[in-house]
Amino acid sequence: MFKKEDCFKLGTLVKTHGTDGRIILTIIGFEPREFDSLKSLFVDMDGALVPYYVSTQNRHGMDALLIGLEDINSPDKAKKLLSKDVYVPLNKLPKQEEDAFYAFEIASYEVIDKSRGSIGKVIDILELPKNPLLRIEGEKGEILIPLEGNFIISIDKKKRQVLIDAPDKLIDLNT
């Protein structure tokens, strides 16, 4: 039995499609083409990861897959899976360059601003389409820093640190 900590969140089942039970899986943080040969996945059903075999799949737009799951062969059965998160085992992650990272890997890293020093720890990555945000628990509250752009200077996996250069107004805006 797989646990969430042995998997990564691939996306969310968002809409039924057609009359044969296919479902649109919106993928966040990955390119759908990276999962063209997906054979199985896990659906989070009230905290338990339930396995499903993928019977069909096609890319659907820029950030989604249209999938068929074994034993899900009607819109009524598919509707029960809507709004559920989909997980895949960590060993199915697409290979990264050595200096690249997946957003979920930096949870709990210390965040150090170039001019302010330590400003807190990463508590989450808000996977917003086209604008993921680093969610930091700071001394005075939550701080949100865009992952896109020039704010991130480096990520040191050995030290578990994220070095940023964020404008003071951006940090102050959030606290």
Secondary structure, 3 states (H helix, E strand, C coil): CCCHHHEEEEEEEEEEECCCCEEEEEECCCCHHHHCCCCEEEEEECCEEEEEEEEEEEECCCCEEEEEECCCCCHHHHHCCCCCEEEEEHHHCCCCCCCCCCHHHHCCCEEEECCCEEEEEEEEEECCCCCCEEEEEECCEEEEEECCCCCEEEEECCCCEEEECCCHHHHHHHC
